[in-house]
Amino acid sequence: MVEILVLTRGHGFGHAARDLRVIQALRRRPGITVRVMAEGSALDYYRMRGEPCTPLPDEGFGEVAAKAVWKALATVPRPDLVVSDEVMWALPYARKIWKRPCVVLLCALWAEYGLPEADRFFDAADEVMVLDFPQNRRPAYGTTAPLSFLGPVVRTFTTERGAARAGLGIGERDEVAVLSLGGMNTRPESRRMAAAAIGAWRAYAEPGARLLVLADRQTEPDPVHDGDDTHGGTVVWAGVTPEPETYYRAADIVLNDAMGSTVCDLAWNRVATVALLDEPSASRFPRTFLGRVRHLTAAGLIEMAPVHEGRLTVWQAIERARSGSARTHGRVLDAFGWSTGESVARRLLDLLEAGGGKRLDGPRDRSGKARPVG
């Protein structure tokens, strides 16, 4: 029996969502046991889906945080492979204490924040897998670890539109949009996105059209009194759901945080999507995040709306997304690098079978590129 330990960062739901896909693929192999540890919102995500999970302390980058993570790791059996999704202090523990191979999953390296020298932290990793498009790769990074850009971990939505609508009590001819703000939907930037999206819907959508908001009610923005904004569509607070894909498949249009990973799932599944860009907060993210959104927008797979420009800008993006045609062409999706839970799991097991040592020739090209749906 081979035991793999997966550790998940709790920054929203995106890390846990992609890790669960990998975990499920690993468990489909006979002889593989997967133990999961997670912090914060990732722990909430797993619990909503019935995934057994050991809590981790909320992580930081100082000595106190390192000791807290190491103390938690000391309570579980030594695994055969450690997979750390941005739980940074797991890497030195795996290598120095457990003396086990460790693969690090990242959204971006420190070089994307302008700190390439900080990438030396990852030198001890047996591989660093960046789950972003290869188009975002720089010519060089500051780590000597084997480095691969596998692409976002996407999953094909299996529920058909009719079944999704029936399950949610939505008529086939009803006009319905979904606003999805992820696992940190009470942030100031989430409130700004909600204000712009809700304002646009109430001002410009047809009467009777519904905007379903997948967020806590406290995200609701303060009323805006800059004209009649009550004659348009209605807003329904649906709350946080463990099955957002059902809502995405049922919707005519989905509005989503541009800096989150859900926009990749929506583009992959050819859902008409508006990526809501909050520029003040976007500057705090790795520069590749905005690059990813721009790549998808340029290909016509999504539309982008800077929310500081107001509700009319958001509504115009909604109209463009409704009429978009590029998302119906598989060759457009083929221009990007994508991964799946299955392809990442296969790569992890290849490394484990190879003994966990660093590859002298760099990582092999075995990403198992996903194929377009349809």
C-alpha positions as a Markdown table, in Angstrom:
| # | Residue | x | y | z |
|---|---|---|---|---|
| 1 | Met | 0.0 | 0.0 | 0.0 |
| 2 | Val | 1.3 | 3.4 | -1.0 |
| 3 | Glu | 0.3 | 6.5 | 1.1 |
| 4 | Ile | 0.2 | 10.0 | -0.4 |
| 5 | Leu | -0.2 | 13.0 | 1.8 |
| 6 | Val | -1.9 | 16.0 | 0.1 |
| 7 | Leu | -1.8 | 19.4 | 1.9 |
| 8 | Thr | -4.0 | 22.2 | 0.7 |
| 9 | Arg | -3.8 | 26.0 | 1.2 |
| 10 | Gly | -6.9 | 27.7 | 2.4 |
| 11 | His | -6.9 | 30.8 | 0.2 |
| 12 | Gly | -10.5 | 30.6 | -1.1 |
| 13 | Phe | -11.9 | 27.4 | -2.6 |
| 14 | Gly | -9.7 | 27.2 | -5.7 |
| 15 | His | -6.8 | 25.2 | -4.2 |
| 16 | Ala | -9.1 | 22.6 | -2.6 |
| 17 | Ala | -11.2 | 22.3 | -5.8 |
| 18 | Arg | -8.3 | 21.4 | -8.0 |
| 19 | Asp | -6.7 | 19.2 | -5.3 |
| 20 | Leu | -9.9 | 17.2 | -4.8 |
| 21 | Arg | -9.8 | 16.3 | -8.5 |
| 22 | Val | -6.3 | 15.0 | -8.2 |
| 23 | Ile | -7.2 | 13.2 | -4.9 |
| 24 | Gln | -10.1 | 11.4 | -6.6 |
| 25 | Ala | -8.0 | 10.4 | -9.5 |
| 26 | Leu | -5.3 | 9.0 | -7.2 |
| 27 | Arg | -7.8 | 7.0 | -5.2 |
| 28 | Arg | -9.1 | 5.3 | -8.4 |
| 29 | Arg | -5.7 | 3.5 | -8.5 |
| 30 | Pro | -5.6 | 0.2 | -6.6 |
| 31 | Gly | -3.1 | 0.2 | -3.7 |
| 32 | Ile | -3.1 | 4.0 | -3.2 |
| 33 | Thr | -4.2 | 5.6 | 0.1 |
| 34 | Val | -4.5 | 9.4 | 0.2 |
| 35 | Arg | -4.5 | 11.4 | 3.4 |
| 36 | Val | -5.6 | 15.1 | 3.3 |
| 37 | Met | -4.7 | 18.0 | 5.5 |
| 38 | Ala | -6.0 | 21.5 | 4.9 |
| 39 | Glu | -6.3 | 24.9 | 6.4 |
| 40 | Gly | -9.1 | 27.6 | 6.6 |
| 41 | Ser | -11.4 | 27.8 | 3.7 |
| 42 | Ala | -9.9 | 24.6 | 2.1 |
| 43 | Leu | -11.0 | 22.7 | 5.1 |
| 44 | Asp | -14.5 | 24.1 | 4.7 |
| 45 | Tyr | -14.5 | 23.1 | 1.1 |
| 46 | Tyr | -13.6 | 19.5 | 1.9 |
| 47 | Arg | -16.1 | 19.2 | 4.7 |
| 48 | Met | -18.9 | 20.5 | 2.5 |
| 49 | Arg | -18.1 | 17.6 | 0.2 |
| 50 | Gly | -17.7 | 14.9 | 2.9 |
| 51 | Glu | -13.9 | 14.6 | 2.3 |
| 52 | Pro | -12.1 | 13.4 | 5.5 |
| 53 | Cys | -9.5 | 16.0 | 6.3 |
| 54 | Thr | -7.1 | 16.8 | 9.2 |
| 55 | Pro | -6.9 | 20.5 | 10.0 |
| 56 | Leu | -3.8 | 22.5 | 9.5 |
| 57 | Pro | -3.1 | 25.8 | 11.3 |
| 58 | Asp | -3.5 | 28.9 | 9.1 |
| 59 | Glu | -0.1 | 29.3 | 7.4 |
| 60 | Gly | 2.2 | 32.2 | 7.3 |
| 61 | Phe | 5.9 | 32.6 | 6.4 |
| 62 | Gly | 7.6 | 33.1 | 9.8 |
| 63 | Glu | 9.2 | 30.8 | 12.4 |
| 64 | Val | 6.0 | 30.6 | 14.4 |
| 65 | Ala | 4.0 | 29.4 | 11.4 |
| 66 | Ala | 6.7 | 26.9 | 10.5 |
| 67 | Lys | 6.6 | 25.3 | 13.9 |
| 68 | Ala | 2.8 | 25.2 | 13.9 |
| 69 | Val | 2.7 | 23.3 | 10.6 |
| 70 | Trp | 5.5 | 21.0 | 11.6 |
| 71 | Lys | 3.7 | 20.2 | 14.9 |
| 72 | Ala | 0.6 | 19.2 | 12.9 |
| 73 | Leu | 2.7 | 17.1 | 10.4 |
| 74 | Ala | 4.2 | 15.2 | 13.4 |
| 75 | Thr | 0.7 | 13.8 | 14.2 |
| 76 | Val | 0.3 | 11.9 | 11.0 |
| 77 | Pro | 2.2 | 8.8 | 9.7 |
| 78 | Arg | 5.1 | 9.3 | 7.4 |
| 79 | Pro | 3.8 | 9.1 | 3.8 |
| 80 | Asp | 5.6 | 7.8 | 0.7 |
| 81 | Leu | 5.0 | 11.0 | -1.2 |
| 82 | Val | 4.0 | 14.5 | 0.0 |
| 83 | Val | 2.0 | 16.8 | -2.4 |
| 84 | Ser | 1.9 | 20.3 | -1.1 |
| 85 | Asp | -0.4 | 22.8 | -2.7 |
| 86 | Glu | 1.2 | 26.0 | -1.4 |
| 87 | Val | 1.5 | 24.8 | 2.2 |
| 88 | Met | 5.1 | 26.0 | 2.0 |
| 89 | Trp | 6.5 | 24.7 | 5.3 |
| 90 | Ala | 5.6 | 21.1 | 4.3 |
| 91 | Leu | 8.5 | 21.0 | 1.9 |
| 92 | Pro | 11.4 | 21.3 | 4.4 |
| 93 | Tyr | 9.6 | 18.9 | 6.8 |
| 94 | Ala | 9.2 | 16.3 | 4.1 |
| 95 | Arg | 12.8 | 16.5 | 2.9 |
| 96 | Lys | 14.6 | 16.9 | 6.3 |
| 97 | Ile | 12.4 | 15.1 | 8.8 |
| 98 | Trp | 10.5 | 12.5 | 6.8 |
| 99 | Lys | 13.2 | 12.2 | 4.0 |
| 100 | Arg | 10.4 | 11.7 | 1.6 |
| 101 | Pro | 9.9 | 13.1 | -1.9 |
| 102 | Cys | 7.8 | 16.3 | -2.1 |
| 103 | Val | 6.0 | 17.8 | -5.1 |
| 104 | Val | 4.9 | 21.4 | -4.8 |
| 105 | Leu | 1.8 | 22.6 | -6.6 |
| 106 | Leu | 1.7 | 26.4 | -7.3 |
| 107 | Cys | -0.5 | 29.0 | -9.0 |
| 108 | Ala | 2.7 | 31.0 | -9.6 |
| 109 | Leu | 6.3 | 31.3 | -8.4 |
| 110 | Trp | 7.7 | 34.2 | -6.5 |
| 111 | Ala | 9.2 | 35.6 | -9.7 |
| 112 | Glu | 5.7 | 36.5 | -10.7 |
| 113 | Tyr | 5.7 | 38.9 | -7.8 |
| 114 | Gly | 9.1 | 40.4 | -8.8 |
| 115 | Leu | 11.0 | 38.3 | -6.3 |
| 116 | Pro | 12.9 | 35.6 | -8.3 |
| 117 | Glu | 15.5 | 35.1 | -5.6 |
| 118 | Ala | 12.7 | 33.8 | -3.3 |
| 119 | Asp | 12.2 | 30.9 | -5.7 |
| 120 | Arg | 15.3 | 29.3 | -4.2 |
| 121 | Phe | 13.0 | 28.0 | -1.4 |
| 122 | Phe | 11.7 | 25.4 | -3.8 |
| 123 | Asp | 15.1 | 23.9 | -4.7 |
| 124 | Ala | 14.4 | 21.0 | -2.4 |
| 125 | Ala | 11.3 | 20.0 | -4.3 |
| 126 | Asp | 11.3 | 16.9 | -6.5 |
| 127 | Glu | 9.2 | 18.9 | -8.9 |
| 128 | Val | 7.3 | 22.2 | -8.9 |
| 129 | Met | 4.1 | 21.9 | -10.9 |
| 130 | Val | 2.7 | 25.3 | -11.8 |
| 131 | Leu | -1.0 | 24.9 | -12.6 |
| 132 | Asp | -1.2 | 27.7 | -15.1 |
| 133 | Phe | -1.0 | 28.1 | -18.9 |
| 134 | Pro | 2.4 | 27.4 | -20.5 |
| 135 | Gln | 1.9 | 30.7 | -22.3 |
| 136 | Asn | 2.5 | 32.5 | -19.0 |
| 137 | Arg | 6.0 | 30.9 | -18.5 |
| 138 | Arg | 9.0 | 33.1 | -18.2 |
| 139 | Pro | 12.3 | 32.3 | -19.9 |
| 140 | Ala | 14.0 | 31.7 | -16.5 |
| 141 | Tyr | 13.1 | 31.3 | -12.8 |
| 142 | Gly | 15.1 | 31.4 | -9.6 |
| 143 | Thr | 14.8 | 27.7 | -8.6 |
| 144 | Thr | 16.9 | 24.7 | -9.6 |
| 145 | Ala | 14.0 | 22.3 | -9.0 |
| 146 | Pro | 12.4 | 20.6 | -12.0 |
| 147 | Leu | 9.7 | 23.0 | -13.2 |
| 148 | Ser | 6.6 | 22.3 | -15.3 |
| 149 | Phe | 3.6 | 24.3 | -16.4 |
| 150 | Leu | 0.8 | 21.8 | -16.7 |
| 151 | Gly | -2.2 | 24.2 | -17.1 |
| 152 | Pro | -5.2 | 24.7 | -14.9 |
| 153 | Val | -6.8 | 21.6 | -13.5 |
| 154 | Val | -10.2 | 21.6 | -15.3 |
| 155 | Arg | -13.1 | 19.2 | -15.2 |
| 156 | Thr | -15.9 | 18.7 | -17.7 |
| 157 | Phe | -19.4 | 19.5 | -16.3 |
| 158 | Thr | -21.4 | 16.4 | -16.6 |
| 159 | Thr | -24.9 | 17.8 | -15.9 |
| 160 | Glu | -26.9 | 18.8 | -18.9 |
| 161 | Arg | -28.5 | 22.2 | -19.0 |
| 162 | Gly | -32.1 | 20.8 | -18.9 |
| 163 | Ala | -31.4 | 18.6 | -15.9 |
| 164 | Ala | -29.5 | 21.4 | -14.1 |
| 165 | Arg | -32.4 | 23.8 | -14.6 |
| 166 | Ala | -35.0 | 21.2 | -13.6 |
| 167 | Gly | -33.1 | 20.4 | -10.4 |
| 168 | Leu | -33.0 | 24.1 | -9.5 |
| 169 | Gly | -36.6 | 24.8 | -10.4 |
| 170 | Ile | -35.7 | 27.0 | -13.4 |
| 171 | Gly | -37.9 | 26.9 | -16.5 |
| 172 | Glu | -36.3 | 26.3 | -19.9 |
| 173 | Arg | -37.2 | 29.8 | -21.1 |
| 174 | Asp | -36.3 | 31.7 | -18.0 |
| 175 | Glu | -33.4 | 34.1 | -18.2 |
| 176 | Val | -31.0 | 33.3 | -15.4 |
| 177 | Ala | -27.5 | 34.6 | -14.6 |
| 178 | Val | -25.1 | 33.4 | -11.8 |
| 179 | Leu | -22.7 | 35.6 | -9.8 |
| 180 | Ser | -20.1 | 33.4 | -8.2 |
| 181 | Leu | -17.7 | 35.0 | -5.7 |
| 182 | Gly | -15.8 | 32.0 | -4.4 |
| 183 | Gly | -14.7 | 31.1 | -0.9 |
| 184 | Met | -13.7 | 34.6 | 0.3 |
| 185 | Asn | -16.8 | 36.5 | -0.8 |
| 186 | Thr | -16.8 | 39.0 | 2.1 |
| 187 | Arg | -13.6 | 40.7 | 1.0 |
| 188 | Pro | -13.8 | 44.4 | 0.0 |
| 189 | Glu | -13.0 | 43.5 | -3.6 |
| 190 | Ser | -15.8 | 40.9 | -3.6 |
| 191 | Arg | -18.2 | 43.6 | -2.4 |
| 192 | Arg | -17.1 | 45.9 | -5.3 |
| 193 | Met | -17.7 | 43.1 | -7.8 |
| 194 | Ala | -21.1 | 42.3 | -6.3 |
| 195 | Ala | -22.1 | 46.0 | -6.4 |
| 196 | Ala | -21.2 | 46.4 | -10.1 |
| 197 | Ala | -22.8 | 43.1 | -11.2 |
| 198 | Ile | -26.0 | 43.5 | -9.1 |
| 199 | Gly | -26.3 | 47.2 | -10.2 |
| 200 | Ala | -25.9 | 46.2 | -13.8 |
| 201 | Trp | -28.5 | 43.4 | -13.5 |
| 202 | Arg | -31.1 | 45.6 | -11.7 |
| 203 | Ala | -30.6 | 48.4 | -14.2 |
| 204 | Tyr | -30.5 | 46.7 | -17.6 |
| 205 | Ala | -31.8 | 43.1 | -17.4 |
| 206 | Glu | -35.3 | 42.4 | -18.5 |
| 207 | Pro | -38.0 | 42.4 | -15.8 |
| 208 | Gly | -38.3 | 38.8 | -14.4 |
| 209 | Ala | -34.7 | 37.9 | -15.3 |
| 210 | Arg | -32.9 | 36.5 | -12.2 |
| 211 | Leu | -29.4 | 36.9 | -11.0 |
| 212 | Leu | -28.5 | 34.0 | -8.6 |
| 213 | Val | -25.7 | 35.1 | -6.2 |
| 214 | Leu | -23.6 | 32.2 | -4.9 |
| 215 | Ala | -22.3 | 34.1 | -1.8 |
| 216 | Asp | -23.2 | 35.0 | 1.8 |
| 217 | Arg | -25.9 | 37.6 | 2.2 |
| 218 | Gln | -23.5 | 39.9 | 4.0 |
| 219 | Thr | -21.7 | 40.4 | 0.6 |
| 220 | Glu | -24.8 | 42.4 | -0.5 |
| 221 | Pro | -23.7 | 46.0 | -1.4 |
| 222 | Asp | -25.3 | 49.1 | 0.0 |
| 223 | Pro | -28.1 | 50.6 | -2.2 |
| 224 | Val | -26.9 | 52.9 | -5.0 |
| 225 | His | -29.1 | 55.9 | -5.7 |
| 226 | Asp | -27.9 | 57.1 | -9.1 |
| 227 | Gly | -31.0 | 56.6 | -11.0 |
| 228 | Asp | -33.8 | 54.1 | -11.3 |
| 229 | Asp | -32.2 | 50.7 | -10.8 |
| 230 | Thr | -35.2 | 48.7 | -9.8 |
| 231 | His | -37.1 | 48.3 | -13.1 |
| 232 | Gly | -34.7 | 45.6 | -14.4 |
| 233 | Gly | -33.9 | 42.1 | -13.3 |
| 234 | Thr | -34.2 | 40.6 | -9.8 |
| 235 | Val | -31.5 | 39.3 | -7.5 |
| 236 | Val | -31.7 | 36.1 | -5.5 |
| 237 | Trp | -29.2 | 35.2 | -2.8 |
| 238 | Ala | -28.6 | 31.4 | -3.3 |
| 239 | Gly | -25.8 | 31.2 | -0.7 |
| 240 | Val | -22.6 | 29.2 | -0.8 |
| 241 | Thr | -23.2 | 25.8 | -2.4 |
| 242 | Pro | -21.1 | 22.6 | -2.6 |
| 243 | Glu | -22.3 | 22.0 | -6.2 |
| 244 | Pro | -21.8 | 25.3 | -8.1 |
| 245 | Glu | -21.4 | 23.4 | -11.4 |
| 246 | Thr | -25.1 | 22.8 | -11.5 |
| 247 | Tyr | -25.7 | 26.5 | -11.3 |
| 248 | Tyr | -23.0 | 27.2 | -14.0 |
| 249 | Arg | -24.6 | 24.7 | -16.4 |
| 250 | Ala | -28.1 | 26.1 | -15.8 |
| 251 | Ala | -27.1 | 29.7 | -16.3 |
| 252 | Asp | -27.3 | 31.8 | -19.5 |
| 253 | Ile | -24.3 | 33.8 | -18.3 |
| 254 | Val | -21.9 | 33.4 | -15.3 |
| 255 | Leu | -20.1 | 36.4 | -13.7 |
| 256 | Asn | -17.0 | 35.4 | -11.7 |
| 257 | Asp | -13.9 | 36.9 | -10.0 |
| 258 | Ala | -11.3 | 37.3 | -12.8 |
| 259 | Met | -8.5 | 36.5 | -10.4 |
| 260 | Gly | -10.0 | 33.1 | -9.4 |
| 261 | Ser | -9.5 | 29.8 | -11.0 |
| 262 | Thr | -13.2 | 29.2 | -11.8 |
| 263 | Val | -12.9 | 31.2 | -15.0 |
| 264 | Cys | -10.8 | 28.5 | -16.4 |
| 265 | Asp | -13.4 | 25.8 | -15.7 |
| 266 | Leu | -16.0 | 28.0 | -17.3 |
| 267 | Ala | -13.9 | 28.6 | -20.4 |
| 268 | Trp | -13.1 | 24.9 | -20.7 |
| 269 | Asn | -16.8 | 24.0 | -20.5 |
| 270 | Arg | -17.8 | 26.8 | -23.0 |
| 271 | Val | -20.0 | 28.7 | -20.5 |
| 272 | Ala | -20.7 | 32.3 | -21.4 |
| 273 | Thr | -18.6 | 34.1 | -18.8 |
| 274 | Val | -17.8 | 37.6 | -17.7 |
| 275 | Ala | -14.6 | 37.9 | -15.6 |
| 276 | Leu | -15.1 | 40.7 | -13.1 |
| 277 | Leu | -11.8 | 42.6 | -12.7 |
| 278 | Asp | -11.2 | 44.6 | -9.5 |
| 279 | Glu | -8.1 | 46.5 | -10.6 |
| 280 | Pro | -6.9 | 47.7 | -7.1 |
| 281 | Ser | -6.9 | 44.2 | -5.7 |
| 282 | Ala | -5.5 | 42.6 | -9.0 |
| 283 | Ser | -2.3 | 44.5 | -8.5 |
| 284 | Arg | -1.6 | 42.3 | -5.4 |
| 285 | Phe | -1.8 | 39.1 | -7.4 |
| 286 | Pro | 1.0 | 37.5 | -9.5 |
| 287 | Arg | 1.2 | 39.3 | -12.9 |
| 288 | Thr | 0.4 | 35.9 | -14.6 |
| 289 | Phe | -3.1 | 36.0 | -13.2 |
| 290 | Leu | -4.0 | 39.0 | -15.3 |
| 291 | Gly | -2.1 | 37.5 | -18.2 |
| 292 | Arg | -4.2 | 34.3 | -18.0 |
| 293 | Val | -7.5 | 36.4 | -18.1 |
| 294 | Arg | -6.2 | 38.4 | -21.0 |
| 295 | His | -5.2 | 35.3 | -23.0 |
| 296 | Leu | -8.7 | 33.8 | -22.5 |
| 297 | Thr | -10.4 | 37.1 | -23.4 |
| 298 | Ala | -8.3 | 37.6 | -26.5 |
| 299 | Ala | -9.3 | 34.1 | -27.6 |
| 300 | Gly | -13.0 | 35.0 | -27.2 |
| 301 | Leu | -13.5 | 32.3 | -24.5 |
| 302 | Ile | -14.6 | 34.8 | -21.8 |
| 303 | Glu | -15.3 | 38.5 | -21.5 |
| 304 | Met | -13.6 | 40.8 | -19.0 |
| 305 | Ala | -15.2 | 43.7 | -17.2 |
| 306 | Pro | -13.3 | 46.2 | -15.0 |
| 307 | Val | -15.8 | 46.8 | -12.2 |
| 308 | His | -14.5 | 50.3 | -11.4 |
| 309 | Glu | -15.8 | 51.5 | -14.7 |
| 310 | Gly | -19.4 | 50.9 | -13.5 |
| 311 | Arg | -22.4 | 48.8 | -14.1 |
| 312 | Leu | -22.8 | 49.8 | -17.8 |
| 313 | Thr | -19.4 | 48.3 | -18.5 |
| 314 | Val | -20.4 | 45.1 | -16.8 |
| 315 | Trp | -23.6 | 45.0 | -18.8 |
| 316 | Gln | -21.9 | 45.5 | -22.1 |
| 317 | Ala | -19.5 | 42.6 | -21.2 |
| 318 | Ile | -22.6 | 40.4 | -20.5 |
| 319 | Glu | -24.0 | 41.2 | -23.9 |
| 320 | Arg | -20.7 | 40.4 | -25.6 |
| 321 | Ala | -20.5 | 37.1 | -23.8 |
| 322 | Arg | -24.0 | 36.2 | -24.8 |
| 323 | Ser | -23.2 | 36.7 | -28.4 |
| 324 | Gly | -19.7 | 35.2 | -28.3 |
| 325 | Ser | -19.0 | 32.4 | -30.8 |
| 326 | Ala | -15.3 | 31.5 | -30.2 |
| 327 | Arg | -16.2 | 29.4 | -27.2 |
| 328 | Thr | -18.0 | 26.9 | -29.5 |
| 329 | His | -14.8 | 26.0 | -31.3 |
| 330 | Gly | -12.6 | 23.3 | -29.9 |
| 331 | Arg | -9.6 | 24.5 | -31.8 |
| 332 | Val | -9.6 | 27.7 | -29.6 |
| 333 | Leu | -9.4 | 25.6 | -26.5 |
| 334 | Asp | -6.6 | 23.6 | -28.1 |
| 335 | Ala | -4.4 | 26.7 | -28.2 |
| 336 | Phe | -4.1 | 26.5 | -24.4 |
| 337 | Gly | -2.4 | 24.1 | -22.0 |
| 338 | Trp | -4.9 | 22.3 | -19.8 |
| 339 | Ser | -4.6 | 19.6 | -17.2 |
| 340 | Thr | -7.0 | 17.3 | -15.3 |
| 341 | Gly | -7.1 | 15.5 | -12.0 |
| 342 | Glu | -6.2 | 12.4 | -14.0 |
| 343 | Ser | -3.2 | 13.9 | -15.8 |
| 344 | Val | -1.7 | 15.4 | -12.6 |
| 345 | Ala | -2.2 | 12.1 | -10.7 |
| 346 | Arg | -0.5 | 10.2 | -13.4 |
| 347 | Arg | 2.5 | 12.6 | -13.3 |
| 348 | Leu | 2.7 | 12.2 | -9.5 |
| 349 | Leu | 2.7 | 8.4 | -9.7 |
| 350 | Asp | 5.4 | 8.5 | -12.5 |
| 351 | Leu | 7.6 | 10.4 | -10.2 |
| 352 | Leu | 7.0 | 8.1 | -7.3 |
| 353 | Glu | 7.7 | 5.0 | -9.4 |
| 354 | Ala | 10.9 | 6.6 | -10.5 |
| 355 | Gly | 12.1 | 6.7 | -6.9 |
| 356 | Gly | 11.3 | 10.3 | -6.1 |
| 357 | Gly | 14.7 | 11.6 | -7.1 |
| 358 | Lys | 15.3 | 14.8 | -9.1 |
| 359 | Arg | 15.4 | 14.1 | -12.8 |
| 360 | Leu | 18.7 | 15.1 | -14.3 |
| 361 | Asp | 17.0 | 15.8 | -17.7 |
| 362 | Gly | 14.2 | 17.9 | -16.2 |
| 363 | Pro | 10.5 | 16.9 | -15.9 |
| 364 | Arg | 9.2 | 14.7 | -18.7 |
| 365 | Asp | 6.4 | 16.0 | -20.9 |
| 366 | Arg | 3.7 | 13.7 | -19.6 |
| 367 | Ser | 1.0 | 16.3 | -18.7 |
| 368 | Gly | -1.7 | 14.2 | -20.3 |
| 369 | Lys | -3.2 | 17.3 | -22.0 |
| 370 | Ala | -7.0 | 17.3 | -21.8 |
| 371 | Arg | -9.1 | 17.3 | -24.9 |
| 372 | Pro | -11.9 | 19.9 | -25.6 |
| 373 | Val | -15.4 | 18.8 | -24.7 |
| 374 | Gly | -17.9 | 18.2 | -27.4 |
